[in-house]
Amino acid sequence: MANSHAVTIQPQFTVVTSTSRSNWQTGLLDCCSDCSVCLCGAFCFLCLQCQVASDMDECCLCGSSVAMRTLYRTKYNIPGSILCDFFSSLCCPMCSVCQLKRDITRRKEQGIF
């Protein structure tokens, strides 16, 4: 007769999800944290829009859109809403795009972009 062994511990597995929340690397009005980005935004806004869109592999004209900001915020699990993205882009489009570019730059430096 064969030995019968009772299994007392079942194999376990863990599902790893990316639920950690992150925040913007800089605030909406933190122009002094990267003056080159803000100068580019002030004097060549279209260039900055195209840089942001290019970084995100999107059409050049999408750089300052609400959809672009929402897409980025969702991708990096940054708290907020489409309504907040809309008002940021409406009230201060230059600040909104500058914040996005600063965040992209910092995430590239950290190796998480």
Phi and psi restraints in degrees (value plus and minus 20) as a CYANA .aco file:
   2 ALA   PHI     -99.0   -59.0
   2 ALA   PSI     130.7   170.7
   3 ASN   PHI     -90.3   -50.3
   3 ASN   PSI     115.3   155.3
   4 SER   PHI    -125.1   -85.1
   4 SER   PSI     108.2   148.2
   5 HIS   PHI    -133.6   -93.6
   5 HIS   PSI     114.5   154.5
   6 ALA   PHI    -110.2   -70.2
   6 ALA   PSI     113.7   153.7
   7 VAL   PHI    -101.7   -61.7
   7 VAL   PSI      99.6   139.6
   8 THR   PHI    -123.8   -83.8
   8 THR   PSI     -40.0     0.0
   9 ILE   PHI    -147.2  -107.2
   9 ILE   PSI     102.9   142.9
  10 GLN   PHI    -105.8   -65.8
  10 GLN   PSI     125.8   165.8
  11 PRO   PHI     -82.3   -42.3
  11 PRO   PSI     122.5   162.5
  12 GLN   PHI    -136.2   -96.2
  12 GLN   PSI     134.4   174.4
  13 PHE   PHI    -157.1  -117.1
  13 PHE   PSI     134.1   174.1
  14 THR   PHI    -140.2  -100.2
  14 THR   PSI     113.2   153.2
  15 VAL   PHI    -114.2   -74.2
  15 VAL   PSI     100.7   140.7
  16 VAL   PHI    -117.6   -77.6
  16 VAL   PSI     101.1   141.1
  17 THR   PHI    -139.2   -99.2
  17 THR   PSI     133.1   173.1
  18 SER   PHI    -114.0   -74.0
  18 SER   PSI      59.8    99.8
  19 THR   PHI    -125.2   -85.2
  19 THR   PSI     -17.4    22.6
  20 SER   PHI     -89.3   -49.3
  20 SER   PSI     115.2   155.2
  21 ARG   PHI    -107.1   -67.1
  21 ARG   PSI     127.0   167.0
  22 SER   PHI    -146.0  -106.0
  22 SER   PSI     153.0   193.0
  23 ASN   PHI    -147.4  -107.4
  23 ASN   PSI     150.4   190.4
  24 TRP   PHI     -81.9   -41.9
  24 TRP   PSI     123.8   163.8
  25 GLN   PHI     -88.8   -48.8
  25 GLN   PSI     -50.0   -10.0
  26 THR   PHI    -158.0  -118.0
  26 THR   PSI     142.4   182.4
  27 GLY   PHI     -98.3   -58.3
  27 GLY   PSI     148.9   188.9
  28 LEU   PHI     -81.2   -41.2
  28 LEU   PSI     -54.9   -14.9
  29 LEU   PHI    -127.5   -87.5
  29 LEU   PSI       1.3    41.3
  30 ASP   PHI    -105.8   -65.8
  30 ASP   PSI      37.1    77.1
  31 CYS   PHI     -82.4   -42.4
  31 CYS   PSI     -55.1   -15.1
  32 CYS   PHI     -92.4   -52.4
  32 CYS   PSI     -31.4     8.6
  33 SER   PHI     -93.6   -53.6
  33 SER   PSI     -41.2    -1.2
  34 ASP   PHI    -174.3  -134.3
  34 ASP   PSI      67.9   107.9
  35 CYS   PHI     -83.0   -43.0
  35 CYS   PSI     -52.2   -12.2
  36 SER   PHI     -84.3   -44.3
  36 SER   PSI     -58.5   -18.5
  37 VAL   PHI     -86.3   -46.3
  37 VAL   PSI     -63.5   -23.5
  38 CYS   PHI     -88.1   -48.1
  38 CYS   PSI     -57.0   -17.0
  39 LEU   PHI     -85.6   -45.6
  39 LEU   PSI     -61.1   -21.1
  40 CYS   PHI     -82.1   -42.1
  40 CYS   PSI     -61.9   -21.9
  41 GLY   PHI     -85.5   -45.5
  41 GLY   PSI     -56.0   -16.0
  42 ALA   PHI     -95.5   -55.5
  42 ALA   PSI     -58.8   -18.8
  43 PHE   PHI    -124.8   -84.8
  43 PHE   PSI     -37.4     2.6
  44 CYS   PHI    -167.5  -127.5
  44 CYS   PSI      48.2    88.2
  45 PHE   PHI     -78.2   -38.2
  45 PHE   PSI     -60.8   -20.8
  46 LEU   PHI     -82.7   -42.7
  46 LEU   PSI     -57.2   -17.2
  47 CYS   PHI     -82.9   -42.9
  47 CYS   PSI     -63.4   -23.4
  48 LEU   PHI     -85.4   -45.4
  48 LEU   PSI     -60.9   -20.9
  49 GLN   PHI     -78.1   -38.1
  49 GLN   PSI     -64.6   -24.6
  50 CYS   PHI     -86.9   -46.9
  50 CYS   PSI     -55.9   -15.9
  51 GLN   PHI     -82.8   -42.8
  51 GLN   PSI     -66.1   -26.1
  52 VAL   PHI     -82.6   -42.6
  52 VAL   PSI     -67.5   -27.5
  53 ALA   PHI     -82.1   -42.1
  53 ALA   PSI     -62.0   -22.0
  54 SER   PHI     -82.8   -42.8
  54 SER   PSI     -62.3   -22.3
  55 ASP   PHI     -79.1   -39.1
  55 ASP   PSI     -52.9   -12.9
  56 MET   PHI    -118.6   -78.6
  56 MET   PSI     -10.4    29.6
  57 ASP   PHI      37.0    77.0
  57 ASP   PSI      24.6    64.6
  58 GLU   PHI    -142.2  -102.2
  58 GLU   PSI     154.6   194.6
  59 CYS   PHI     -84.8   -44.8
  59 CYS   PSI     122.6   162.6
  60 CYS   PHI     -76.4   -36.4
  60 CYS   PSI     -53.2   -13.2
  61 LEU   PHI     -99.3   -59.3
  61 LEU   PSI     -25.0    15.0
  62 CYS   PHI    -110.1   -70.1
  62 CYS   PSI     -23.1    16.9
  63 GLY   PHI     -76.1   -36.1
  63 GLY   PSI     -53.0   -13.0
  64 SER   PHI    -130.1   -90.1
  64 SER   PSI      -5.6    34.4
  65 SER   PHI     -97.9   -57.9
  65 SER   PSI     136.8   176.8
  66 VAL   PHI     -82.8   -42.8
  66 VAL   PSI     -59.2   -19.2
  67 ALA   PHI     -81.4   -41.4
  67 ALA   PSI     -59.6   -19.6
  68 MET   PHI     -85.2   -45.2
  68 MET   PSI     -64.8   -24.8
  69 ARG   PHI     -85.0   -45.0
  69 ARG   PSI     -61.8   -21.8
  70 THR   PHI     -85.9   -45.9
  70 THR   PSI     -62.2   -22.2
  71 LEU   PHI     -78.8   -38.8
  71 LEU   PSI     -66.8   -26.8
  72 TYR   PHI     -84.6   -44.6
  72 TYR   PSI     -66.3   -26.3
  73 ARG   PHI     -81.9   -41.9
  73 ARG   PSI     -60.6   -20.6
  74 THR   PHI     -88.0   -48.0
  74 THR   PSI     -62.3   -22.3
  75 LYS   PHI     -79.6   -39.6
  75 LYS   PSI     -59.5   -19.5
  76 TYR   PHI    -122.0   -82.0
  76 TYR   PSI      -6.3    33.7
  77 ASN   PHI      34.0    74.0
  77 ASN   PSI      23.5    63.5
  78 ILE   PHI    -107.1   -67.1
  78 ILE   PSI     108.2   148.2
  79 PRO   PHI     -80.8   -40.8
  79 PRO   PSI     128.0   168.0
  80 GLY   PHI     132.8   172.8
  80 GLY   PSI    -188.8  -148.8
  81 SER   PHI    -166.8  -126.8
  81 SER   PSI     147.1   187.1
  82 ILE   PHI     -82.9   -42.9
  82 ILE   PSI     -55.8   -15.8
  83 LEU   PHI     -83.1   -43.1
  83 LEU   PSI     -63.6   -23.6
  84 CYS   PHI     -83.3   -43.3
  84 CYS   PSI     -60.8   -20.8
  85 ASP   PHI     -82.4   -42.4
  85 ASP   PSI     -61.3   -21.3
  86 PHE   PHI     -81.4   -41.4
  86 PHE   PSI     -69.5   -29.5
  87 PHE   PHI     -88.0   -48.0
  87 PHE   PSI     -54.5   -14.5
  88 SER   PHI     -82.5   -42.5
  88 SER   PSI     -65.0   -25.0
  89 SER   PHI     -91.7   -51.7
  89 SER   PSI     -51.9   -11.9
  90 LEU   PHI     -97.0   -57.0
  90 LEU   PSI     -68.8   -28.8
  91 CYS   PHI     -94.9   -54.9
  91 CYS   PSI     -57.0   -17.0
  92 CYS   PHI    -167.7  -127.7
  92 CYS   PSI      57.8    97.8
  93 PRO   PHI     -80.8   -40.8
  93 PRO   PSI     -55.9   -15.9
  94 MET   PHI     -85.2   -45.2
  94 MET   PSI     -64.9   -24.9
  95 CYS   PHI     -82.9   -42.9
  95 CYS   PSI     -58.9   -18.9
  96 SER   PHI     -83.6   -43.6
  96 SER   PSI     -66.8   -26.8
  97 VAL   PHI     -89.9   -49.9
  97 VAL   PSI     -58.4   -18.4
  98 CYS   PHI     -81.8   -41.8
  98 CYS   PSI     -62.6   -22.6
  99 GLN   PHI     -81.9   -41.9
  99 GLN   PSI     -63.0   -23.0
 100 LEU   PHI     -81.4   -41.4
 100 LEU   PSI     -65.8   -25.8
 101 LYS   PHI     -85.1   -45.1
 101 LYS   PSI     -62.7   -22.7
 102 ARG   PHI     -80.9   -40.9
 102 ARG   PSI     -60.4   -20.4
 103 ASP   PHI     -85.9   -45.9
 103 ASP   PSI     -63.1   -23.1
 104 ILE   PHI     -80.1   -40.1
 104 ILE   PSI     -66.4   -26.4
 105 THR   PHI     -79.6   -39.6
 105 THR   PSI     -66.3   -26.3
 106 ARG   PHI     -87.4   -47.4
 106 ARG   PSI     -58.4   -18.4
 107 ARG   PHI     -89.0   -49.0
 107 ARG   PSI     -53.0   -13.0
 108 LYS   PHI     -84.5   -44.5
 108 LYS   PSI     -63.2   -23.2
 109 GLU   PHI     -80.8   -40.8
 109 GLU   PSI     -55.6   -15.6
 110 GLN   PHI    -103.0   -63.0
 110 GLN   PSI     -28.9    11.1
 111 GLY   PHI      55.8    95.8
 111 GLY   PSI       5.1    45.1
 112 ILE   PHI    -138.7   -98.7
 112 ILE   PSI      -1.7    38.3
